[in-house]
Amino acid sequence: MGFILTGSHLVSRTSSYASHRFGCTEPSRDTPVVFIVDPNIALRESLERLVRSEGWHSESFTSGEEFLAYPLGAVPSCLLLDVSLPGVSGLELQKRTAIERPYIPTIFLSAEGDVPTAVEAMKAGAVEFLTKPFRDNELLSAVREALARSGFVLAKEAQKQALQRSYASLSPRERQVMALVSSGLLNKQIGGELGISEITVKAHRGQVMQKMHADSFADLIKMSAKLGLSRMKDLPRLHGDHSATTLTGVLLNAAPNAT
């Protein structure tokens, strides 16, 4: 499942995180958030104090259902999760979070050293599986790693959406030119394919570079690849009488989304 971001996000805890809304409430505008799900109120309060001593924001819940109902903001976040929860189990909550909130990695807390459960949790992408009682530095180290992972995912998503917005700003003709440039054609060939002059192709190409914020031709090719415009195996061979509509249609239809 995707999610909507605007702007960019940094990974370092000491940096100012650029945060924008999903269309829901943010607990804090620029501070990483550590979510705590544990039925033990004393442990929750202890974890909250530890988390806040590091300058992070904390939100705590007694069950997985409460956490899933909580509106989130797009800031680096992680989940401290008791493996044994009432209702939705810890492992099930991990799976649902990975699908619905993919930028929030999980750190498991367990009263028992349950090896099979720990293995399952780690295979599903948990950052750490800690057995209670654990040392503060162990937990804080895991949280730092989890927040760094979260920041990376958010930054990657922001870059993808920025690329999609730039591509959406291109005119239909500019998209055709970008697609044909990405397929390896020279300006003269593109002009022949589209029935326009080479000078006009160069003008469109310049507009594409500017709107896509590409510093070089190599940058534009990388962007095209992320958008799915560089799929040579999907293209028909060019002939002198080949229809531009057919060729560019294949190229453009191959690029619905950035990945």
C-alpha positions as CSV (number, residue, x, y, z in Angstrom):
1,M,0.0,0.0,0.0
2,G,1.3,3.4,-0.9
3,F,1.2,6.6,1.1
4,I,1.2,10.3,0.3
5,L,4.0,12.7,1.1
6,T,5.1,16.1,0.0
7,G,8.6,17.5,0.5
8,S,11.6,15.5,1.7
9,H,12.6,13.7,4.9
10,L,16.0,13.3,6.5
11,V,17.2,10.3,8.4
12,S,19.4,11.7,11.2
13,R,17.6,12.0,14.6
14,T,19.5,15.3,15.2
15,S,18.3,16.8,12.0
16,S,15.0,18.7,11.5
17,Y,12.6,16.3,9.8
18,A,10.5,17.9,7.0
19,S,7.0,16.6,7.8
20,H,3.8,16.9,5.8
21,R,0.4,15.5,6.4
22,F,-1.3,12.4,5.1
23,G,-4.6,14.3,5.7
24,C,-4.6,13.3,9.3
25,T,-3.4,14.6,12.7
26,E,0.3,14.8,13.5
27,P,1.4,14.4,17.1
28,S,4.4,16.6,16.4
29,R,5.6,18.5,13.3
30,D,9.3,17.7,13.3
31,T,10.1,15.1,16.0
32,P,10.4,11.4,15.4
33,V,7.7,9.4,17.1
34,V,8.0,6.1,19.0
35,F,4.8,4.2,19.4
36,I,4.5,1.9,22.3
37,V,1.9,-0.9,22.4
38,D,2.0,-2.9,25.7
39,P,-0.8,-3.8,28.2
40,N,1.5,-3.2,31.2
41,I,1.0,0.4,32.2
42,A,4.1,0.6,34.4
43,L,6.3,-0.6,31.5
44,R,4.6,1.8,29.1
45,E,5.3,4.8,31.4
46,S,8.9,3.7,31.9
47,L,9.4,3.4,28.1
48,E,7.8,6.8,27.6
49,R,10.2,8.4,30.0
50,L,13.2,6.7,28.3
51,V,12.0,7.7,24.8
52,R,11.4,11.3,25.7
53,S,14.8,11.6,27.5
54,E,16.3,11.1,24.0
55,G,14.2,14.0,22.6
56,W,11.7,11.8,20.7
57,H,8.0,12.0,21.0
58,S,6.1,8.9,22.4
59,E,2.5,7.7,22.0
60,S,1.4,4.6,24.0
61,F,-1.5,2.2,23.6
62,T,-2.8,-0.9,25.5
63,S,-3.8,-2.8,22.3
64,G,-3.1,-3.2,18.7
65,E,-6.6,-2.0,17.8
66,E,-6.0,1.3,19.5
67,F,-2.7,1.8,17.6
68,L,-4.3,0.9,14.2
69,A,-7.1,3.5,14.9
70,Y,-4.6,6.3,15.7
71,P,-4.1,8.9,12.9
72,L,-0.5,9.3,11.9
73,G,1.7,12.0,10.4
74,A,4.6,11.4,8.0
75,V,7.5,11.6,10.3
76,P,10.2,9.0,11.1
77,S,8.5,6.6,13.5
78,C,8.9,3.1,15.0
79,L,6.8,0.7,17.0
80,L,7.7,-0.9,20.3
81,L,5.5,-3.9,20.5
82,D,4.8,-6.5,23.2
83,V,4.6,-9.9,21.5
84,S,1.7,-11.0,23.7
85,L,-1.2,-8.6,23.2
86,P,-5.0,-8.9,23.9
87,G,-7.0,-9.0,20.7
88,V,-4.7,-8.5,17.7
89,S,-1.5,-10.4,18.4
90,G,1.9,-8.8,18.2
91,L,2.9,-10.7,15.1
92,E,-0.4,-9.9,13.4
93,L,0.0,-6.2,14.3
94,Q,3.5,-6.3,12.8
95,K,2.1,-7.7,9.5
96,R,-0.7,-5.2,9.3
97,T,1.6,-2.3,10.1
98,A,4.0,-3.4,7.4
99,I,1.1,-3.3,4.9
100,E,-0.8,-0.3,6.1
101,R,2.0,1.8,7.5
102,P,5.2,0.6,5.7
103,Y,7.4,3.3,7.0
104,I,7.0,2.2,10.7
105,P,9.4,-0.7,11.6
106,T,8.8,-2.8,14.6
107,I,10.8,-3.7,17.7
108,F,9.4,-6.6,19.7
109,L,9.4,-6.8,23.5
110,S,8.8,-10.2,25.1
111,A,8.7,-11.5,28.6
112,E,10.0,-14.9,27.4
113,G,12.8,-15.9,25.1
114,D,10.4,-17.6,22.6
115,V,12.8,-18.6,19.8
116,P,10.2,-19.6,17.2
117,T,8.3,-16.4,17.7
118,A,11.5,-14.3,17.6
119,V,12.6,-16.0,14.3
120,E,9.1,-15.4,12.8
121,A,9.2,-11.7,13.8
122,M,12.7,-11.2,12.5
123,K,11.9,-12.9,9.2
124,A,8.9,-10.5,8.9
125,G,11.3,-7.5,9.2
126,A,11.5,-6.7,12.9
127,V,14.4,-4.5,13.8
128,E,15.0,-6.3,17.1
129,F,13.4,-8.9,19.4
130,L,14.3,-7.9,23.0
131,T,13.6,-10.1,26.0
132,K,12.4,-8.4,29.2
133,P,14.2,-7.1,31.2
134,F,16.4,-5.4,28.7
135,R,19.1,-2.7,29.1
136,D,18.2,0.8,28.2
137,N,21.1,1.1,25.7
138,E,19.9,-2.0,23.9
139,L,16.5,-0.6,23.4
140,L,17.8,2.9,22.4
141,S,20.2,1.4,19.9
142,A,17.3,-0.5,18.3
143,V,15.1,2.6,18.2
144,R,17.8,4.6,16.5
145,E,18.2,2.0,13.8
146,A,14.4,1.8,13.4
147,L,14.0,5.5,13.0
148,A,16.8,5.6,10.5
149,R,15.0,2.9,8.5
150,S,11.8,4.9,8.7
151,G,13.5,8.1,7.6
152,F,15.0,6.2,4.6
153,V,11.6,4.9,3.5
154,L,10.0,8.3,3.9
155,A,12.7,10.0,1.9
156,K,12.4,7.4,-0.9
157,E,8.7,7.8,-1.0
158,A,9.0,11.6,-1.2
159,Q,11.5,11.3,-4.0
160,K,9.2,9.0,-5.9
161,Q,6.2,11.3,-5.5
162,A,8.3,14.3,-6.5
163,L,9.3,12.5,-9.7
164,Q,5.7,11.7,-10.5
165,R,4.7,15.3,-9.9
166,S,7.4,16.5,-12.3
167,Y,6.4,14.0,-14.9
168,A,2.8,15.0,-14.6
169,S,3.8,18.6,-15.3
170,L,5.0,17.7,-18.8
171,S,2.8,18.4,-21.8
172,P,1.7,15.4,-23.9
173,R,4.4,16.3,-26.6
174,E,7.1,16.6,-23.9
175,R,6.2,13.2,-22.6
176,Q,6.5,11.8,-26.1
177,V,9.9,13.4,-26.5
178,M,11.1,12.1,-23.1
179,A,9.9,8.6,-23.9
180,L,11.6,8.6,-27.3
181,V,14.9,10.1,-25.8
182,S,14.8,7.3,-23.2
183,S,14.4,4.7,-25.9
184,G,17.8,5.7,-27.3
185,L,16.7,7.8,-30.4
186,L,18.6,10.8,-31.6
187,N,17.0,14.2,-32.0
188,K,16.7,13.7,-35.8
189,Q,15.0,10.3,-35.4
190,I,12.6,11.7,-32.8
191,G,11.7,14.6,-35.2
192,G,11.0,12.1,-38.0
193,E,8.9,9.9,-35.7
194,L,6.8,12.9,-34.4
195,G,6.8,14.8,-37.7
196,I,8.5,17.9,-36.2
197,S,11.8,19.6,-36.8
198,E,15.0,18.7,-35.0
199,I,15.1,22.3,-33.6
200,T,11.7,21.8,-32.1
201,V,12.8,18.5,-30.6
202,K,15.7,20.2,-29.0
203,A,13.4,22.9,-27.5
204,H,11.0,20.2,-26.1
205,R,14.0,18.3,-24.8
206,G,15.2,21.4,-23.0
207,Q,11.8,21.9,-21.4
208,V,11.8,18.3,-20.3
209,M,15.2,18.7,-18.6
210,Q,14.0,21.8,-16.9
211,K,10.6,20.5,-15.7
212,M,12.1,17.1,-14.6
213,H,14.9,19.0,-12.7
214,A,17.5,16.9,-14.5
215,D,21.0,18.2,-14.2
216,S,22.3,16.0,-17.0
217,F,21.1,13.6,-19.7
218,A,22.3,10.7,-17.4
219,D,19.9,12.0,-14.7
220,L,17.0,12.1,-17.2
221,I,17.7,8.5,-18.2
222,K,17.7,7.4,-14.6
223,M,14.4,9.2,-14.1
224,S,13.0,7.6,-17.2
225,A,14.0,4.1,-15.9
226,K,12.2,4.8,-12.6
227,L,9.1,5.8,-14.5
228,G,9.3,2.7,-16.7
229,L,10.1,4.5,-19.9
230,S,13.3,2.5,-20.8
231,R,11.8,-0.8,-21.7
232,M,13.4,-1.5,-25.0
233,K,12.0,-5.1,-25.2
234,D,8.5,-3.6,-25.3
235,L,9.2,-1.4,-28.3
236,P,8.5,-2.2,-31.9
237,R,11.3,-1.7,-34.5
238,L,11.4,1.7,-36.1
239,H,10.7,1.9,-39.8
240,G,10.4,4.9,-42.0
241,D,6.6,4.6,-42.2
242,H,6.1,3.7,-38.5
243,S,3.3,5.6,-36.8
244,A,4.4,7.9,-34.0
245,T,1.2,7.2,-32.2
246,T,1.9,3.5,-32.0
247,L,5.5,3.9,-30.7
248,T,4.9,6.6,-28.2
249,G,1.7,5.0,-27.0
250,V,3.7,1.8,-26.1
251,L,6.3,3.9,-24.3
252,L,3.8,6.0,-22.4
253,N,1.6,3.1,-21.5
254,A,4.6,1.4,-19.9
255,A,5.1,4.2,-17.4
256,P,2.0,4.6,-15.1
257,N,4.0,5.0,-11.9
258,A,7.5,5.5,-10.5
259,T,8.9,2.6,-8.5
